[in-house]
Amino acid sequence: MSPGDGASGGGEGEYGGVGQTRTRLPDRATDVYGGARRGRSSSRSLTTVVGVVVLLIAAIAFANRGGDSSADGTPDNKPNAAPTAATGTRPVRTTPGTIPSGYPHNEQGAQSAAANYAVALGSADMFTKARRDEILKAIITPSRVADFESTLDKAYTPEFNKKVGLNDDGSAPQGSTFVSRTSPIGSKVTRFAADQATVDVWCSGLLGIAGPNSTDPVTSSWFTITMQLEWSSGDWKIVQHSQKDGPSPVPGDDRASTADDMAKAVQEFGGFTYAR
């Protein structure tokens, strides 16, 4: 995920308006994950620092509303949202360790591209320049790559890395695991033309440091990324993107895992490279 609010990839090298406030006292004073609900000020500050990256400020359209009436005249309150499901369209080309490419030149292809690009831009790889540049070249329209590289080079600085809890070079402190993943929940096309599309991708994200001495434990967030895409050289590419918080569910009563459990989960559960 990028340095946004829940951007959300993971340190394992994969591309991966709440309701009531609840207070829970920690059961273990020695573990920052020991059951206390953590504030989200750290991850929100990241959004402010790297506002231009990938997860930042734009229109959000979360539910398709509309409806018919049933045969007996009773209003049908079920949403008429298009399902995010397999359609029989041939999958895109994928190579291990790379971002999928070769999306269909249609609305489904634009949604698939946007969902997978959200995963890549939310990965921990964005915190190292070499990998970040590779990602940008793969998903940004050629005429905008240089601008994106320049902007992000100014954002991902040693000072910024320290604020996230990383070393100057973007690596995690010894004995810790850096977590940054974005998981698309759904997508919708808000505008489509022959060679242009605007897609909203609703996502959840994880961001933080899993470690016994971490002052920035892994927290979750919800956000919607809006991507403007264009058809370029036989594929969908990003022209620009932005983010807005939510839609966010009411937090549940799940107890936060320990630092060790979180680190193991990130290392054992690989991220997905094809989101839709």
Buried (B, 14 or more C-beta within 10 A) or exposed (E): BBBBBBBBBBBBBBBBEEEEEEEEEBEEEEBBBBBBBBEBEBBBBBBEBBBBBBBBBBEBEBEEEEEEEEEEEEEEEEEEEEEBEEEEEEEBEBEEEBBBBBBBEBBBBBBBBBBBBBBBBBBBBBBBBEBBBBBBEBBBBEEBBEEBBEEBEEBBEEEBBEBBBBBEEBBBBEEBBBBBBBBBBBBBBEEBEEEBBBBBBBBBBBBBBBBBEBEBBBBBBBBBBBBBBBBBEEBBBBBBBBBBBBBBEEEEEEEBBBBBEBBBBBBEEEBBBBBB
